[in-house]
Amino acid sequence: MQFLYGDGLGHIVDEHGVEPMDLVVDEELFAIEAISSRTQFLMNKPPERPVPVTRPVVNGRNDEDIDMELCNNQRYRVYSDEDKTIFFHLFSSKCLYASAAARQLGIHSRAAQRWAKRYYEDLESIFEKKKS
């Protein structure tokens, strides 16, 4: 850090009496700008992660309304009777909870809990396919 002094005659000198060579006064070294709103900040901020580009699927239809049956992306797993048999063997013979038996077999725990509920309600209906 260097201190500069004025000698009263219009000359500026440093601590040792030497006149500084380049003295720049009132020049901003950094451009400082106040951002007025959060919206403006978010518009100017670079993205943290690359934003994936999504392109609309073009088909022959120009309808603005989309049929919900076409948009249903859920995939339902259909379990075989053999999967249910092995599950009920673990559930009843090994005295496991429904979720524990399902975890061992790779069955979704909610499906196994539904099977256990149907088992307690009506023993004969556990292998019947549910009709919607």
Steps between C-alpha positions, in 0.01 A plus 500: 500500500636839406396836645504812286518852641424840355772763573262798479649628175302258281768233500435149624783301656529165671649423843856540373437828325506350152235612256295205372532441127152382405218622715155422374221656699129418481526226242297192570701183473192278498171562331246482780136483408206454729259228399155626571303178528531126550349444155772706335764311700363163391489611136867608510626204705663221298336157544652273763439187294464469127133523411388207284343604175151364457343500161130452448391186324342590172215282387224542246253636756465868576268456797589708802332250730704187555336167566605389849519137391790593275683677783477223758863394549446272799618147454313237691671181604299186457602233750457133418330245721844355571616836641194508725555138610859568604390820675230321699745225593735759652209695648325211674764228553796721586280750692642801320325832464351562158751775422797285611391207285442734207843656542665156478315420179528840331126560517368849565414520870160662443396216268602247764305683769191493275545125454529450876183701556312289244645187668346597833169610347440203271750218473357368173533828309876551522575353156206656319583779262340826597273636228467874460 
